[in-house]
Amino acid sequence: MLQPKRTKHRKMFRIRHDKVKAHRNNTVSFGEFGLKSTNSAWISARQIEAARIAITRHMGREGKVIIKIFPHMSKTSKPIGVRMGSGKGSPDQWFAVVKEGTVMFEVFGNDQTVMKEALRLGGHKLPVTWKVVAKEAVAQVKEEM
């Protein structure tokens, strides 16, 4: 699973992700099609891995998958049966903060229908609402033909 090799601080503050749209990482830049979030959420490293596996299984050996989100944020939890107080818990899970409009996965190098179906299957593993978007250059070429 994904997690940072090292961080400046082990325990982080919670980042507020609602009511904010992505102004970076909001277009398909490397692949032909992308999976774009339509709302904000935290996505765990396990969910990212599950989506990646679903996409690559459907694509087969052809094509390539690019993951554009990374779980940088740690979420802490205290063990079960421990009383309140005595500080913050230890880091338990890793999350990626995904804002509205962020492109999370990109694919290229396969048939269009296969790529769209693979992204659809991967999107069902994620806790956000999403849509499959095409690269602007690809969409313009299709209209001209």
LOLO-22584 format. One record per atom (N, C-alpha, C, O): atom name; x, y, z. Coordinates in Angstrom, 2 decimals, padded with zeros to 5 digits. Layout:
BEGIN
   atomo        px        py        pz
      CA         X         Y         Z
...
//
This chain:
BEGIN
   atomo        px        py        pz
       N    000.83   -001.19    000.00
      CA    000.00    000.00    000.00
       C    000.87    001.24    000.00
       O    002.05    001.20    000.36
       N    000.29    002.34   -000.41
      CA    001.02    003.59   -000.48
       C    001.12    004.25    000.88
       O    000.14    004.28    001.64
       N    002.28    004.77    001.19
      CA    002.47    005.62    002.35
       C    003.80    006.33    002.18
       O    004.69    005.82    001.51
       N    003.95    007.51    002.77
      CA    005.20    008.25    002.59
       C    006.38    007.55    003.26
       O    006.23    006.88    004.28
       N    007.56    007.71    002.67
      CA    008.76    007.13    003.26
       C    009.09    007.81    004.59
       O    009.43    007.15    005.57
       N    008.98    009.11    004.60
      CA    009.18    009.88    005.83
       C    008.38    011.17    005.75
       O    008.10    011.67    004.66
       N    008.01    011.68    006.90
      CA    007.26    012.94    006.96
       C    007.93    013.86    007.97
       O    008.70    013.42    008.82
       N    007.63    015.14    007.86
      CA    008.20    016.09    008.80
       C    007.59    015.90    010.19
       O    008.29    015.96    011.20
       N    006.25    015.68    010.22
      CA    005.56    015.47    011.49
       C    004.78    014.17    011.41
       O    004.09    013.91    010.43
       N    004.89    013.35    012.46
      CA    004.19    012.07    012.47
       C    002.68    012.24    012.55
       O    001.93    011.56    011.85
       N    002.25    013.15    013.40
      CA    000.82    013.34    013.64
       C    000.41    014.68    013.04
       O    001.02    015.71    013.31
       N   -000.64    014.66    012.23
      CA   -001.03    015.85    011.48
       C   -002.38    016.37    011.94
       O   -003.19    015.64    012.52
       N   -002.61    017.66    011.67
      CA   -003.93    018.23    011.89
       C   -004.86    017.77    010.77
       O   -004.41    017.42    009.68
       N   -006.14    017.76    011.06
      CA   -007.12    017.40    010.04
       C   -007.26    018.55    009.04
       O   -007.33    019.71    009.43
       N   -007.30    018.21    007.77
      CA   -007.45    019.20    006.71
       C   -008.91    019.27    006.34
       O   -009.54    018.24    006.11
       N   -009.46    020.45    006.27
      CA   -010.85    020.63    005.87
       C   -010.91    020.59    004.35
       O   -010.21    021.35    003.67
       N   -011.72    019.70    003.81
      CA   -011.72    019.49    002.37
       C   -013.04    019.86    001.71
       O   -013.12    019.88    000.48
       N   -014.06    020.16    002.47
      CA   -015.34    020.50    001.86
       C   -015.36    021.97    001.44
       O   -014.59    022.77    001.95
       N   -016.21    022.31    000.52
      CA   -016.39    023.67    000.02
       C   -015.17    024.20   -000.72
       O   -015.01    025.42   -000.84
       N   -014.31    023.31   -001.21
      CA   -013.11    023.74   -001.93
       C   -013.01    022.95   -003.23
       O   -013.18    021.74   -003.23
       N   -012.74    023.65   -004.33
      CA   -012.55    022.98   -005.61
       C   -011.06    022.93   -005.92
       O   -010.30    023.81   -005.52
       N   -010.67    021.89   -006.64
      CA   -009.26    021.72   -007.00
       C   -008.89    022.71   -008.10
       O   -009.58    022.81   -009.12
       N   -007.81    023.44   -007.89
      CA   -007.31    024.32   -008.95
       C   -006.04    023.76   -009.57
       O   -005.52    024.32   -010.53
       N   -005.53    022.66   -009.01
      CA   -004.42    021.92   -009.59
       C   -004.87    020.49   -009.78
       O   -005.79    020.03   -009.10
       N   -004.24    019.78   -010.68
      CA   -004.53    018.36   -010.90
       C   -005.99    018.14   -011.28
       O   -006.60    017.15   -010.88
       N   -006.54    019.07   -012.06
      CA   -007.96    018.97   -012.42
       C   -008.20    018.72   -013.90
       O   -009.33    018.84   -014.37
       N   -007.15    018.37   -014.65
      CA   -007.31    018.01   -016.05
       C   -006.56    016.71   -016.33
       O   -005.65    016.34   -015.59
       N   -006.96    016.04   -017.39
      CA   -006.26    014.82   -017.81
       C   -005.00    015.26   -018.54
       O   -005.08    015.89   -019.60
       N   -003.83    014.94   -017.99
      CA   -002.59    015.46   -018.56
       C   -001.72    014.38   -019.18
       O   -001.02    014.67   -020.16
       N   -001.72    013.16   -018.66
      CA   -000.82    012.12   -019.17
       C   -001.54    011.09   -020.03
       O   -001.01    010.67   -021.05
       N   -002.73    010.68   -019.63
      CA   -003.44    009.62   -020.32
       C   -004.48    010.14   -021.29
       O   -004.52    011.33   -021.60
       N   -005.32    009.23   -021.78
      CA   -006.41    009.58   -022.69
       C   -007.72    009.82   -021.95
       O   -008.50    010.70   -022.32
       N   -007.95    009.03   -020.90
      CA   -009.16    009.17   -020.09
       C   -008.78    009.24   -018.62
       O   -007.75    008.71   -018.21
       N   -009.61    009.92   -017.84
      CA   -009.33    010.06   -016.42
       C   -010.58    009.88   -015.58
       O   -011.70    010.01   -016.08
       N   -010.38    009.58   -014.31
      CA   -011.46    009.44   -013.33
       C   -011.42    010.69   -012.46
       O   -010.48    010.88   -011.69
       N   -012.45    011.54   -012.58
      CA   -012.48    012.84   -011.92
       C   -013.51    012.83   -010.79
       O   -014.63    012.36   -010.98
       N   -013.13    013.33   -009.62
      CA   -014.07    013.37   -008.49
       C   -015.02    014.55   -008.65
       O   -014.64    015.61   -009.14
       N   -016.27    014.34   -008.24
      CA   -017.25    015.42   -008.30
       C   -017.64    015.91   -006.91
       O   -018.51    016.76   -006.78
       N   -017.01    015.39   -005.87
      CA   -017.14    015.95   -004.53
       C   -015.84    015.70   -003.77
       O   -014.94    015.03   -004.27
       N   -015.76    016.22   -002.55
      CA   -014.53    016.12   -001.77
       C   -014.62    014.99   -000.76
       O   -015.70    014.68   -000.26
       N   -013.50    014.38   -000.46
      CA   -013.46    013.31    000.55
       C   -012.01    012.96    000.87
       O   -011.08    013.40    000.19
       N   -011.85    012.16    001.92
      CA   -010.57    011.54    002.21
       C   -010.60    010.14    001.62
       O   -011.57    009.41    001.81
       N   -009.55    009.76    000.91
      CA   -009.47    008.43    000.32
       C   -008.28    007.72    000.95
       O   -007.16    008.22    000.91
       N   -008.53    006.55    001.52
      CA   -007.46    005.83    002.21
       C   -006.56    005.11    001.21
       O   -006.92    004.92    000.05
       N   -005.40    004.72    001.69
      CA   -004.44    004.00    000.85
       C   -005.01    002.67    000.39
       O   -004.73    002.23   -000.73
       N   -005.82    002.02    001.23
      CA   -006.45    000.76    000.86
       C   -007.44    000.94   -000.28
       O   -007.53    000.11   -001.17
       N   -008.20    002.03   -000.24
      CA   -009.18    002.30   -001.30
       C   -008.48    002.62   -002.62
       O   -008.94    002.20   -003.68
       N   -007.39    003.36   -002.56
      CA   -006.61    003.67   -003.78
       C   -006.08    002.37   -004.38
       O   -006.14    002.18   -005.60
       N   -005.57    001.48   -003.53
      CA   -005.02    000.22   -004.01
       C   -006.12   -000.67   -004.60
       O   -005.89   -001.33   -005.61
       N   -007.30   -000.69   -003.98
      CA   -008.40   -001.49   -004.50
       C   -008.85   -000.99   -005.87
       O   -009.13   -001.78   -006.76
       N   -008.91    000.33   -006.04
      CA   -009.28    000.90   -007.33
       C   -008.22    000.59   -008.39
       O   -008.55    000.28   -009.53
       N   -006.95    000.68   -008.00
      CA   -005.87    000.39   -008.95
       C   -005.93   -001.06   -009.42
       O   -005.75   -001.34   -010.60
       N   -006.17   -001.98   -008.50
      CA   -006.26   -003.39   -008.86
       C   -007.43   -003.64   -009.80
       O   -007.30   -004.38   -010.77
       N   -008.59   -003.02   -009.52
      CA   -009.76   -003.20   -010.37
       C   -009.51   -002.68   -011.79
       O   -009.90   -003.30   -012.77
       N   -008.84   -001.54   -011.89
      CA   -008.56   -000.95   -013.20
       C   -007.58   -001.82   -013.98
       O   -007.81   -002.12   -015.15
       N   -006.48   -002.23   -013.34
      CA   -005.46   -003.00   -014.06
       C   -005.96   -004.39   -014.44
       O   -005.56   -004.92   -015.47
       N   -006.83   -005.00   -013.62
      CA   -007.37   -006.32   -013.97
       C   -008.24   -006.24   -015.21
       O   -008.21   -007.14   -016.05
       N   -009.02   -005.16   -015.32
      CA   -009.88   -005.06   -016.50
       C   -009.09   -004.68   -017.75
       O   -009.43   -005.11   -018.85
       N   -008.04   -003.89   -017.59
      CA   -007.25   -003.47   -018.75
       C   -006.36   -004.60   -019.26
       O   -006.03   -004.62   -020.45
       N   -005.98   -005.52   -018.42
      CA   -005.11   -006.60   -018.85
       C   -003.68   -006.12   -019.02
       O   -003.25   -005.16   -018.37
       N   -002.94   -006.78   -019.90
      CA   -001.54   -006.41   -020.11
       C   -001.40   -005.16   -020.96
       O   -000.37   -004.49   -020.91
       N   -002.42   -004.84   -021.72
      CA   -002.34   -003.65   -022.57
       C   -002.68   -002.42   -021.74
       O   -003.43   -002.49   -020.77
       N   -002.12   -001.30   -022.13
      CA   -002.46   -000.04   -021.49
       C   -001.67    000.21   -020.22
       O   -000.98   -000.67   -019.71
       N   -001.80    001.43   -019.74
      CA   -001.08    001.86   -018.55
       C   -002.01    002.66   -017.66
       O   -002.87    003.39   -018.14
       N   -001.82    002.52   -016.35
      CA   -002.62    003.24   -015.35
       C   -001.71    004.20   -014.61
       O   -000.62    003.81   -014.17
       N   -002.14    005.44   -014.47
      CA   -001.39    006.45   -013.74
       C   -002.22    006.88   -012.55
       O   -003.37    007.30   -012.70
       N   -001.64    006.78   -011.34
      CA   -002.31    007.21   -010.12
       C   -001.83    008.63   -009.82
       O   -000.63    008.87   -009.66
       N   -002.75    009.57   -009.74
      CA   -002.38    010.97   -009.55
       C   -002.63    011.48   -008.14
       O   -002.42    012.66   -007.87
       N   -003.06    010.62   -007.23
      CA   -003.24    011.02   -005.84
       C   -002.34    010.15   -004.97
       O   -002.04    009.01   -005.32
       N   -001.92    010.70   -003.84
      CA   -001.04    009.97   -002.93
       C   -001.47    010.24   -001.49
       O   -001.76    011.38   -001.15
       N   -001.51    009.21   -000.64
      CA   -001.93    009.40    000.74
       C   -000.82    009.99    001.62
       O   -000.02    009.25    002.19
       N   -000.78    011.31    001.72
      CA    000.24    012.00    002.51
       C   -000.18    012.19    003.96
       O    000.67    012.37    004.83
       N   -001.48    012.16    004.23
      CA   -001.98    012.55    005.54
       C   -002.20    011.33    006.44
       O   -002.83    010.36    006.03
       N   -001.67    011.39    007.65
      CA   -001.87    010.29    008.59
       C   -003.10    010.56    009.43
       O   -003.40    011.70    009.79
       N   -003.82    009.49    009.76
      CA   -004.97    009.58    010.65
       C   -004.62    008.76    011.87
       O   -004.23    007.60    011.75
       N   -004.77    009.34    013.05
      CA   -004.40    008.66    014.28
       C   -005.62    008.04    014.93
       O   -006.75    008.48    014.71
       N   -005.39    007.01    015.73
      CA   -006.45    006.43    016.53
       C   -005.85    005.82    017.78
       O   -004.72    005.33    017.76
       N   -006.62    005.87    018.86
      CA   -006.18    005.27    020.11
       C   -006.67    003.83    020.17
       O   -007.71    003.52    019.59
       N   -005.97    002.96    020.85
      CA   -006.40    001.57    020.93
       C   -007.76    001.43    021.62
       O   -008.17    002.31    022.38
       N   -008.45    000.33    021.34
      CA   -009.73    000.07    021.97
       C   -009.49   -000.24    023.45
       O   -008.56   -000.97    023.79
       N   -010.33    000.30    024.30
      CA   -010.23    000.03    025.74
       C   -009.32    000.99    026.47
       O   -009.01    000.75    027.64
       N   -008.89    002.07    025.83
      CA   -008.03    003.06    026.48
       C   -008.91    004.25    026.87
       O   -009.76    004.68    026.09
       N   -008.71    004.76    028.07
      CA   -009.54    005.86    028.57
       C   -009.20    007.17    027.87
       O   -008.16    007.31    027.23
       N   -010.12    008.12    028.01
      CA   -009.96    009.44    027.40
       C   -008.75    010.16    028.01
       O   -008.37    009.90    029.15
       N   -008.17    011.05    027.22
      CA   -007.04    011.83    027.70
       C   -005.72    011.17    027.36
       O   -005.66    010.26    026.53
       N   -004.67    011.63    028.00
      CA   -003.29    011.14    027.85
       C   -002.80    011.20    026.41
       O   -002.11    010.30    025.95
       N   -003.16    012.28    025.71
      CA   -002.55    012.58    024.42
       C   -003.22    011.97    023.21
       O   -004.22    011.25    023.31
       N   -002.64    012.29    022.09
      CA   -003.18    011.83    020.81
       C   -002.68    010.42    020.52
       O   -001.61    010.02    020.97
       N   -003.47    009.67    019.77
      CA   -003.11    008.29    019.44
       C   -001.98    008.22    018.43
       O   -001.51    009.24    017.94
       N   -001.56    007.01    018.13
      CA   -000.48    006.82    017.16
       C   -001.04    006.77    015.74
       O   -002.22    006.45    015.56
       N   -000.22    007.09    014.74
      CA   -000.70    007.05    013.35
       C   -001.18    005.65    012.98
       O   -000.49    004.66    013.21
       N   -002.37    005.60    012.40
      CA   -003.02    004.32    012.14
       C   -003.20    004.07    010.65
       O   -002.91    002.98    010.16
       N   -003.67    005.08    009.92
      CA   -003.95    004.93    008.49
       C   -003.40    006.13    007.74
       O   -003.09    007.17    008.33
       N   -003.30    005.97    006.42
      CA   -002.84    007.06    005.55
       C   -003.94    007.40    004.57
       O   -004.58    006.52    004.00
       N   -004.18    008.71    004.38
      CA   -005.26    009.20    003.54
       C   -004.76    010.23    002.55
       O   -003.79    010.94    002.79
       N   -005.45    010.29    001.42
      CA   -005.24    011.36    000.45
       C   -006.44    012.30    000.53
       O   -007.58    011.84    000.52
       N   -006.20    013.59    000.59
      CA   -007.28    014.57    000.60
       C   -007.61    014.88   -000.85
       O   -006.78    015.42   -001.58
       N   -008.83    014.53   -001.27
      CA   -009.24    014.72   -002.66
       C   -010.31    015.80   -002.68
       O   -011.36    015.65   -002.05
       N   -010.05    016.87   -003.41
      CA   -011.00    017.96   -003.53
       C   -011.89    017.74   -004.74
       O   -011.61    016.89   -005.59
       N   -012.94    018.51   -004.82
      CA   -013.87    018.41   -005.95
       C   -013.15    018.80   -007.25
       O   -012.53    019.87   -007.31
       N   -013.23    017.96   -008.26
      CA   -012.61    018.25   -009.54
       C   -011.23    017.66   -009.72
       O   -010.60    017.90   -010.75
       N   -010.73    016.90   -008.77
      CA   -009.41    016.29   -008.87
       C   -009.46    015.06   -009.77
       O   -010.34    014.22   -009.62
       N   -008.51    014.96   -010.70
      CA   -008.38    013.75   -011.52
       C   -007.54    012.77   -010.71
       O   -006.38    013.05   -010.40
       N   -008.12    011.61   -010.38
      CA   -007.46    010.66   -009.48
       C   -006.66    009.60   -010.23
       O   -005.55    009.27   -009.83
       N   -007.22    009.08   -011.32
      CA   -006.56    008.04   -012.12
       C   -006.62    008.43   -013.58
       O   -007.57    009.08   -014.02
       N   -005.59    008.03   -014.34
      CA   -005.59    008.22   -015.78
       C   -005.16    006.91   -016.44
       O   -004.36    006.16   -015.88
       N   -005.70    006.65   -017.63
      CA   -005.34    005.44   -018.37
       C   -005.08    005.79   -019.83
       O   -005.62    006.77   -020.35
       N   -004.25    004.98   -020.49
      CA   -004.02    005.13   -021.93
       C   -003.47    003.83   -022.48
       O   -003.03    002.96   -021.73
       N   -003.51    003.70   -023.81
      CA   -002.88    002.58   -024.48
       C   -003.76    001.37   -024.68
       O   -003.25    000.26   -024.84
       N   -005.09    001.54   -024.67
      CA   -006.00    000.43   -024.85
       C   -007.21    000.94   -025.64
       O   -007.28    002.11   -026.00
       N   -008.17    000.06   -025.89
      CA   -009.40    000.44   -026.58
       C   -010.21    001.38   -025.70
       O   -010.19    001.27   -024.47
       N   -010.94    002.32   -026.34
      CA   -011.71    003.31   -025.59
       C   -012.73    002.69   -024.66
       O   -012.84    003.09   -023.50
       N   -013.49    001.72   -025.16
      CA   -014.53    001.11   -024.34
       C   -013.93    000.36   -023.15
       O   -014.50    000.36   -022.06
       N   -012.80   -000.28   -023.36
      CA   -012.12   -001.02   -022.28
       C   -011.63   -000.04   -021.22
       O   -011.77   -000.29   -020.02
       N   -011.04    001.09   -021.65
      CA   -010.53    002.07   -020.70
       C   -011.65    002.70   -019.88
       O   -011.52    002.87   -018.67
       N   -012.75    003.05   -020.53
      CA   -013.88    003.65   -019.81
       C   -014.48    002.67   -018.81
       O   -014.82    003.05   -017.69
       N   -014.62    001.41   -019.21
      CA   -015.18    000.39   -018.32
       C   -014.24    000.13   -017.15
       O   -014.69   -000.06   -016.02
       N   -012.93    000.14   -017.40
      CA   -011.96   -000.07   -016.32
       C   -012.04    001.06   -015.30
       O   -012.01    000.81   -014.10
       N   -012.15    002.30   -015.77
      CA   -012.27    003.43   -014.85
       C   -013.58    003.37   -014.08
       O   -013.63    003.74   -012.90
       N   -014.64    002.91   -014.73
      CA   -015.94    002.78   -014.04
       C   -015.85    001.75   -012.91
       O   -016.36    001.98   -011.82
       N   -015.19    000.63   -013.18
      CA   -015.03   -000.40   -012.16
       C   -014.16    000.10   -011.00
       O   -014.44   -000.19   -009.84
       N   -013.11    000.84   -011.33
      CA   -012.26    001.38   -010.28
       C   -012.95    002.46   -009.47
       O   -012.71    002.59   -008.27
       N   -013.80    003.23   -010.11
      CA   -014.51    004.30   -009.42
       C   -015.46    003.79   -008.35
       O   -015.71    004.47   -007.36
       N   -016.00    002.59   -008.56
      CA   -016.93    002.02   -007.58
       C   -016.23    001.62   -006.28
       O   -016.90    001.36   -005.28
       N   -014.92    001.56   -006.29
      CA   -014.17    001.23   -005.07
       C   -013.87    002.46   -004.22
       O   -013.36    002.33   -003.11
       N   -014.19    003.65   -004.72
      CA   -013.82    004.89   -004.04
       C   -015.02    005.53   -003.34
       O   -016.15    005.35   -003.79
       N   -014.79    006.28   -002.25
      CA   -015.88    006.88   -001.48
       C   -016.33    008.24   -002.01
       O   -016.98    008.99   -001.27
       N   -016.02    008.57   -003.23
      CA   -016.43    009.85   -003.82
       C   -017.34    009.58   -005.02
       O   -017.31    008.50   -005.60
       N   -018.14    010.58   -005.37
      CA   -018.84    010.49   -006.65
       C   -017.86    010.94   -007.72
       O   -016.99    011.77   -007.46
       N   -017.98    010.39   -008.92
      CA   -016.95    010.60   -009.93
       C   -017.58    010.60   -011.31
       O   -018.75    010.27   -011.49
       N   -016.76    010.99   -012.29
      CA   -017.15    010.87   -013.70
       C   -015.90    010.57   -014.52
       O   -014.79    010.95   -014.15
       N   -016.10    009.90   -015.63
      CA   -015.00    009.58   -016.54
       C   -014.89    010.72   -017.53
       O   -015.87    011.06   -018.19
       N   -013.71    011.31   -017.64
      CA   -013.49    012.44   -018.54
       C   -012.41    012.08   -019.54
       O   -011.52    011.27   -019.25
       N   -012.49    012.68   -020.71
      CA   -011.49    012.46   -021.76
       C   -010.55    013.65   -021.82
       O   -010.89    014.75   -021.38
       N   -009.37    013.42   -022.35
      CA   -008.42    014.50   -022.54
       C   -008.98    015.45   -023.60
       O   -009.62    015.01   -024.55
       N   -008.73    016.74   -023.44
      CA   -009.29    017.73   -024.36
       C   -008.83    017.51   -025.79
       O   -009.61    017.66   -026.73
       N   -007.55    017.15   -025.97
      CA   -007.02    016.92   -027.32
       C   -007.71    015.73   -027.97
       O   -007.99    015.76   -029.17
       N   -007.97    014.68   -027.20
      CA   -008.63    013.50   -027.73
       C   -010.06    013.83   -028.13
       O   -010.55    013.38   -029.17
       N   -010.74    014.62   -027.30
      CA   -012.13    014.98   -027.58
       C   -012.23    015.85   -028.83
       O   -013.16    015.70   -029.62
       N   -011.26    016.75   -029.04
      CA   -011.29    017.62   -030.22
       C   -011.03    016.83   -031.50
       O   -011.65    017.11   -032.52
       N   -010.12    015.86   -031.46
      CA   -009.81    015.05   -032.63
       C   -011.03    014.23   -033.02
       O   -011.32    014.08   -034.21
       N   -011.76    013.69   -032.05
      CA   -012.95    012.88   -032.32
       C   -014.03    013.72   -033.00
       O   -014.71    013.24   -033.90
       N   -014.18    014.98   -032.57
      CA   -015.19    015.86   -033.17
       C   -014.84    016.20   -034.62
       O   -015.73    016.31   -035.46
       N   -013.54    016.37   -034.91
      CA   -013.12    016.71   -036.26
       C   -013.32    015.55   -037.23
       O   -013.55    015.78   -038.41
       N   -013.23    014.33   -036.75
      CA   -013.35    013.15   -037.61
       C   -014.78    012.94   -037.93
       O   -015.12    011.99   -038.65
//
